[in-house]
Amino acid sequence: MAEQTLLTRDFTLETLVALRHDVERCAVREGLIDLALYRFVVAVNELTTNAVRHGGGQGRLVLWRTGDQLHCRVTDHGPGLPVSSQPAMPSADAIGGRGLLLASHGVERLTVDGTSVTASTRLR
């Protein structure tokens, strides 16, 4: 299956809102709708926000399609996470720490690879 790049963008805190809108427009154009669209955009928003907060204040997003799958990779310049990292529920009194968990619930697959996190979902 040929990979089709839909969007590549560097981002900072100041550009997160515009980036979220661009991701939503691309996902709609590729056929993602309704609750699946909302969940995918929320997942991507969590990943980009985490990159800004924990990854050096900036990141890079690449959105692409392979067949009936929509993928979004967010890469930052932080210390990274171990490849085996799986999103886990933080303690009830924790102020943060739910971003990856929330992102993982919004997509069919979430892959962590050091300073890169990829969210993938099926286009319906």
KARA-V633787 format. One record per run of one state. SS is the DSSP state (H for helix, E for strand, - for the rest). FROM is the first residue (numbers start at 1). TO is the last residue. If there is no record, write none. Layout:
ss;from;to
SS;FROM;TO
SS;FROM;TO
//
This chain:
ss;from;to
-;1;2
E;3;12
H;13;29
-;30;33
H;34;54
-;55;57
E;58;66
-;67;68
E;69;76
-;77;80
E;81;81
-;82;98
H;99;106
-;107;108
E;109;114
-;115;115
E;116;122
-;123;124
//
